[in-house]
Amino acid sequence: MTLFDWLNEITLSKRHWSEFSEEDKKEFNPYMINRFLSMNENYIELVNFVQTIPYTEKEKYYNIYKQLIPKKKVWLKYIKSKVKDPNADLTEIIAKHFEFSKREAKMYLGYLGKDEVKAILTKRGVEEKEIKKLIK
C-alpha cells in the first residue's frame, strides 16, 4: 500500500487493522501520515496530539486517526515552502568572506541587502557579469 492508500483508509474506508497484511502494515509511515494530515487545517490540532505517540506504535496511530477523523473523501494538498535557497556559489563566497559555515552564510544572506552583497562580491574581486548571475 502507498501513503495515499493509507490516507484513504484513515479518511474513507476505515478497515480494521487486522485486515491488513504484514507487508501493508510495514508500509504504514506515521511521520508521513502526520505530515499530510496536517496540511488540512481542521486536523492540525489532532495531528499535534497524536504526534506524542511513539512512531513504533503504528496500530495505535491508525486506530486513533480512524476513529477521530470523519468518514469522507478529503483532499490533502501538500504545501511546499516558498523560500528559495540562495545560489551555492554565492553562499560559499559569503561563508569565506565572514569565515562562517555555509549554513550560517545562508542564514546571513537573508539579512543582507542586495547592495551589501554586491559590495562584498566586488571587494572579493568577482566580476560585474558574475555578480549579476549570483544575485539573480
Secondary structure, DSSP 8 states (H G I E B T S, - for coil): --HHHHHHIIIII---GGGS-HHHHHH--HHHHHHHHTTSGGGHHHHHHHTTS-TT-HHHHHHHHHHHS-SS---------------HHHHHHHHHHHT--HHHHHHHHTTS-HHHHHHHHHHTT--HHHHHHHH-
